Each structure stands twice: as C-alpha cells, then as structure tokens.
Amino acid sequence: MSKVRLCIIMVMFSTTGCSNKAIYDNIRLYQRNECLKEPPPGYYECIEGTKKTYEEYERERKALLEKASTT
C-alpha cells in the first residue's frame, strides 16, 4: 500500500467521525488484504505483523509518549 493511499484512508475516516479504534481496525483489515498478494512464506510473516490488537497498540503508544516526555 502506498503511503498516499494510507493517508487518504486515514483522512476519510477521521473526517467522518470514526473512533481511533475503528480507524486502526480498518487499517489492519486493509493490511491483511494486502498480505494476500504475498507468496506463502511472506504471507504468514505479513499476517503476523497485523495481529496486534488496538489495546496493545494503545498501551505501547502511551508508554512511548510517556518515555519521550520524560527524556
């Protein structure tokens, strides 16, 4: 997926009032669909990269933000 397409998708969802979780879930769904284009070894690796839940993502994001603000 090109970065431009990803940005367009993100802008579309953010302007329609979707929650951050909905945006995250839609991006993950798109990434999983893109994994279908990969040959079998790459497909499994690609799918593994899309398994993080929104809650896990949000925890990691908050931890990084806290770490950055204390340094």
TAWOSUL-V379277 format. One line per field, one symbol per residue. ss: DSSP state (H for helix, E for strand, C for the rest). phi: phi as a letter, one per 30 degrees, with the letter a starting at -180 (. if undefined). burial: # if it has 16 or more other ideal C-beta (glycine too) atoms within 10 Angstrom, else .. A space follows every 10 residues. Layout:
ss = ???
phi = ???
burial = ???
This chain:
ss = CCHHHHHHHH HHHHHCCCCH HHHHHHHHHH HHHHHCCCCH HHHHHHHHCC CCCHHHHHHH HHHHHHHHHH C
phi = .ddddddddd dedddcidde dddedddddd ddddddddde dddddddedc ddddddeddd dddddddddc c
burial = .......... ..#....... ..##..##.. ....#..... .....#.... .......... .......... .
